[in-house]
Amino acid sequence: MNKTDRKTKTWLRRAALLLLALPLLAAGSAKLAGVPQLHVSFALMGLPAWFGYFIGAAEVAGAIGLFFRPLRAWAASGIAVVMLGALGFHALYTPLSQGIPALILLGLSLAFARRSPEHTQSAFSVCLQ
């Protein structure tokens, strides 16, 4: 692999990382701030009010964890779990087309959960053992 290919791969990986982290950071921060529109879904599912804040904290923690290489696979695995829950909500309560962003974030999170430095074992691979 030549230097240009390596730079391109690095740039694409960083872009994907930002595409995953930024929406989670924004949505999680809004949930933590108590934005009512983001807590309606939890009430609709009959979940307690604190659960929306818990998911917001998980999203923010996951987004931050993505930027620390030793934590990246674990953070991405946690994000994948949250996105599976989001997809479940959309499958049951909304038109499926509204779940497309969650599906994209799930795909990105799984890609980062599987990809880890050689000296670190990913959370994804630990679950498969």
Phi, psi and omega per residue, in radians:
M1 nan 2.246 -3.123
N2 -1.473 3.043 -3.042
K3 -1.094 -0.671 -3.139
T4 -1.151 -0.748 3.117
D5 -1.093 -0.710 3.117
R6 -1.105 -0.752 3.133
K7 -1.124 -0.710 3.125
T8 -1.109 -0.797 3.106
K9 -1.056 -0.749 3.126
T10 -1.097 -0.770 3.134
W11 -1.098 -0.764 3.140
L12 -1.141 -0.680 3.115
R13 -1.118 -0.753 3.128
R14 -1.168 -0.662 3.102
A15 -1.110 -0.755 3.115
A16 -1.111 -0.671 3.113
L17 -1.086 -0.759 3.104
L18 -1.172 -0.680 3.114
L19 -1.114 -0.458 3.077
L20 -1.485 -0.804 -3.004
A21 -1.285 -0.757 -3.016
L22 -1.107 -0.814 3.097
P23 -1.100 -0.623 3.119
L24 -1.188 -0.703 3.108
L25 -1.107 -0.738 3.135
A26 -1.171 -0.865 -3.108
A27 -1.156 -0.741 3.128
G28 -1.117 -0.722 3.112
S29 -1.117 -0.694 3.123
A30 -1.151 -0.679 3.089
K31 -1.120 -0.743 3.121
L32 -1.149 -0.521 3.105
A33 -1.365 -0.138 3.084
G34 1.442 0.432 3.111
V35 -1.047 2.061 -3.008
P36 -1.007 -0.679 -3.099
Q37 -1.060 -0.478 -3.121
L38 -1.536 -0.123 3.119
H39 -1.829 -0.147 -3.138
V40 -1.063 -0.709 -3.085
S41 -1.076 -0.650 -3.126
F42 -1.201 -0.698 3.095
A43 -1.145 -0.695 3.130
L44 -1.050 -0.598 3.133
M45 -1.497 -0.017 3.130
G46 1.365 0.372 3.129
L47 -1.543 2.656 3.133
P48 -1.178 2.748 -3.076
A49 -1.029 -0.635 -3.102
W50 -1.111 -0.390 -3.082
F51 -1.138 -0.618 3.078
G52 -1.091 -0.679 3.097
Y53 -1.208 -0.647 3.094
F54 -1.084 -0.813 3.128
I55 -1.123 -0.687 3.084
G56 -1.051 -0.753 3.116
A57 -1.147 -0.678 3.120
A58 -1.132 -0.698 3.126
E59 -1.145 -0.778 3.131
V60 -1.138 -0.794 3.133
A61 -1.089 -0.728 3.114
G62 -1.120 -0.757 3.136
A63 -1.081 -0.738 3.122
I64 -1.198 -0.733 -3.132
G65 -1.060 -0.481 3.129
L66 -1.077 -0.451 -3.083
F67 -1.511 -0.020 3.090
F68 -1.966 1.903 -3.019
R69 -0.855 -0.777 -3.137
P70 -1.153 -0.407 -3.124
L71 -1.707 -0.184 -2.966
R72 -0.969 -0.852 -3.092
A73 -1.140 -0.683 3.112
W74 -1.172 -0.766 3.125
A75 -1.080 -0.773 -3.136
A76 -1.130 -0.627 3.100
S77 -1.146 -0.724 3.082
G78 -1.129 -0.701 3.094
I79 -1.087 -0.692 3.135
A80 -1.052 -0.696 3.120
V81 -1.118 -0.770 3.124
V82 -1.095 -0.713 -3.133
M83 -1.205 -0.572 3.046
L84 -1.105 -0.700 3.062
G85 -1.105 -0.713 3.109
A86 -1.106 -0.722 3.112
L87 -1.131 -0.678 3.081
G88 -1.062 -0.744 3.104
F89 -1.051 -0.851 -3.103
H90 -1.135 -0.599 3.120
A91 -1.150 -0.578 -3.074
L92 -1.634 -0.536 -2.940
Y93 -2.119 -0.211 -3.083
T94 -2.363 2.924 2.969
P95 -1.061 2.439 -3.074
L96 -0.998 -0.474 -3.126
S97 -1.074 -0.452 3.111
Q98 -1.272 -0.217 3.119
G99 -1.590 0.004 -3.106
I100 -1.040 -0.787 3.095
P101 -1.018 -0.712 3.122
A102 -1.129 -0.632 3.111
L103 -1.146 -0.710 3.104
I104 -1.141 -0.783 3.120
L105 -1.139 -0.598 3.064
L106 -1.090 -0.804 3.133
G107 -1.065 -0.777 3.117
L108 -1.127 -0.722 -3.121
S109 -1.156 -0.668 3.105
L110 -1.154 -0.613 3.104
A111 -1.113 -0.722 3.124
F112 -1.337 -0.477 3.102
A113 -1.217 -0.587 3.141
R114 -1.405 -0.496 -3.053
R115 -1.669 2.043 3.123
S116 -2.523 2.771 3.078
P117 -1.050 2.655 -3.075
E118 -1.081 -0.519 -3.103
H119 -1.434 -0.105 -3.123
T120 -2.098 2.388 3.094
Q121 -1.604 2.337 -3.093
S122 -1.360 2.729 3.104
A123 -1.115 -0.617 3.141
F124 -1.068 -0.794 -3.122
S125 -1.240 -0.547 3.099
V126 -1.120 -0.718 -3.123
C127 -1.154 -0.489 -3.106
L128 -1.463 -0.205 -3.108
Q129 -1.390 nan nan
